[in-house]
Amino acid sequence: MKTVQISLNSIDKVKSFVNDITKFDYDFDLVSGRYVIDAKSIMGIFSLDLSKPIDLNIHTEGSTDDIMAVLKDYLV
């Protein structure tokens, strides 16, 4: 598992983020405080406080280079 911090501070950013990560078969979790939600769920994301950076947990055993290339626009 790899954890990175991302920022989703606009509606368009949330939509493009979900579209980008649904292309991968890995599981993604967003962690904000004590809340953990599926990062592929737009409704779940909007239930979080998006004014602050959020931790993204990427559940994969292999290399994350391909994912990190896609996530570069969201990284803090």
C-alpha positions as CSV (number, residue, x, y, z in Angstrom):
1,M,0.0,0.0,0.0
2,K,1.2,3.5,-0.8
3,T,-0.2,6.7,0.7
4,V,0.0,10.2,-0.9
5,Q,-1.7,13.5,-0.1
6,I,-4.0,15.0,-2.7
7,S,-6.1,18.1,-3.1
8,L,-9.6,18.0,-4.5
9,N,-10.7,21.6,-4.0
10,S,-13.2,22.0,-6.9
11,I,-16.1,20.0,-8.4
12,D,-14.3,19.7,-11.8
13,K,-11.2,18.3,-10.0
14,V,-13.3,15.7,-8.2
15,K,-14.9,14.6,-11.4
16,S,-11.7,14.3,-13.4
17,F,-10.0,12.5,-10.4
18,V,-12.7,9.8,-10.3
19,N,-12.6,9.4,-14.0
20,D,-8.8,9.0,-13.9
21,I,-8.6,6.4,-11.1
22,T,-11.5,4.3,-12.3
23,K,-9.2,3.2,-15.2
24,F,-7.2,1.2,-12.7
25,D,-8.2,-2.1,-11.1
26,Y,-6.6,-1.3,-7.8
27,D,-8.6,-0.3,-4.7
28,F,-8.3,3.4,-3.6
29,D,-9.4,4.8,-0.2
30,L,-9.6,8.5,0.8
31,V,-8.9,9.1,4.5
32,S,-9.9,12.3,6.1
33,G,-9.7,12.3,9.9
34,R,-11.6,9.2,11.0
35,Y,-13.5,8.8,7.8
36,V,-12.4,6.3,5.1
37,I,-14.3,6.2,1.8
38,D,-13.9,4.6,-1.6
39,A,-12.1,7.0,-3.8
40,K,-14.0,5.9,-6.8
41,S,-17.3,7.2,-5.3
42,I,-18.2,10.7,-6.2
43,M,-20.9,10.9,-3.6
44,G,-18.5,9.6,-0.9
45,I,-15.9,12.2,-1.9
46,F,-18.4,15.1,-1.5
47,S,-19.1,13.9,2.0
48,L,-15.6,14.8,3.0
49,D,-14.1,18.2,3.9
50,L,-12.4,19.1,0.6
51,S,-10.9,22.4,1.9
52,K,-7.9,20.5,3.2
53,P,-5.6,17.9,1.6
54,I,-6.8,14.3,1.9
55,D,-4.7,11.1,2.2
56,L,-5.1,8.7,-0.7
57,N,-4.3,5.0,0.0
58,I,-3.4,3.0,-3.0
59,H,-3.8,-0.7,-2.4
60,T,-1.3,-2.5,-4.8
61,E,1.6,-4.8,-4.3
62,G,3.4,-3.8,-7.5
63,S,4.8,-0.6,-8.9
64,T,2.7,2.6,-8.7
65,D,4.6,4.6,-11.4
66,D,1.6,4.4,-13.8
67,I,-0.8,5.7,-11.1
68,M,1.5,8.4,-9.9
69,A,1.8,9.8,-13.5
70,V,-2.0,10.1,-13.6
71,L,-2.2,11.6,-10.1
72,K,0.5,14.3,-10.6
73,D,-2.2,17.0,-11.1
74,Y,-3.8,16.2,-7.7
75,L,-0.7,15.8,-5.5
76,V,-0.1,18.3,-2.8
